[in-house]
Amino acid sequence: MDAGPPFAYKNWPARRRLLNTLAEQLAREIATTGPMPVAQWMARALGDPQHGYYVTRDPLGAAGDFTTAPEISQMFGELIGLWAADLWLRAGSPRVRLVELGPGRGTLMADFWRATAKVPGFHAATSLHLVETSPVLRAAQARLLPDAVWHDSLAQVPDDLPLLVIANEFFDALPVRQLQRTAAGWRERMVTHDGTRFVAGAGALPLDALVPPALADAPVGSVWETSPAATAIAAEIGARLAASGGAALFIDYGYTGPATGDTLQAVRAHGYVDPFADPGEVDLTAHVDFAALAEAAGTTAHGPVGQGDFLLALGLAQRAEALKARADTRGRAHIEAATVRLTVTMGALFKALALTGRDWPTPAGFGTGAP
């Protein structure tokens, strides 16, 4: 791919230079070292230590850029909590380490913890661990979960006990490689700067050997995505479950691959924007390949199933009715809208995948587990 004209600092608009230092840095790097793989772009835009999107802000809620299921309704975290407690009971009530990856504001786990307070012995047997790299979000989590222990990675969580791992909308934010089919074969999609803006296109290095055989002859222009970061974490979780027992629950939007499609997207103020326009200022995500996660984990996998079906199997409708019985007219309308959003609006695109290890039982919500 042609790297385009050299980036000249003097041509960078003064307003953008003041407002987006990361964009300026990335443009300089591209001018110096050449086009940047999409995965590297995504990693820098989201996780740059000084200017990365998740490092510098709380992106959630009406005042932020997007809303996740735990922020839509307390029912989501409550049902996830009861799902975990039910599985723990059927596994023999062992001591466990409860781990959430990317806990947001801590809303899911706060609802989880409240809902499981009356499960005999569960809290006493459980230590809470949060894997979070954002100092802004850690501060928000600490207000709701003061007894938690924080880690930068799963590797820092002690491996002496079974794990219960929760990851809601975590894998979609991990860097994704994009390979594009050209007339000459499969090439990595690269980001460059044309003197005015960042653009992406096919690079020069042949990478046909990386593409699944079923997709090798996809039409020219097709894009295949893979996330080495996501599969590495899934493999780490699978190894921990195989060695020590426990279970993991992944909920995210995505598909069962292999499949083609450019799913990289950017959201700002609850609307879609150009993913290459303002690095560090917008949320970047890509759809999750659940088949790739299950294969990488290498342990017993359950699902994926649609989020709507999963939550309804756990008793969402009954919980909604119980909450509406104690609510006023406005509250009932809110609960009804949240139920539709969780089960219909998000119900098919969002999916749930569970992993189990060391003879743990089948989790609820996946066909044969306890209700």
Summary of the structure (lengths in Angstrom):
residues: 371
radius of gyration: 21.7
end to end distance: 53.8
largest distance: 66.4
contacts: 1261
relative contact order: 0.15
helix: 41%
strand: 25%
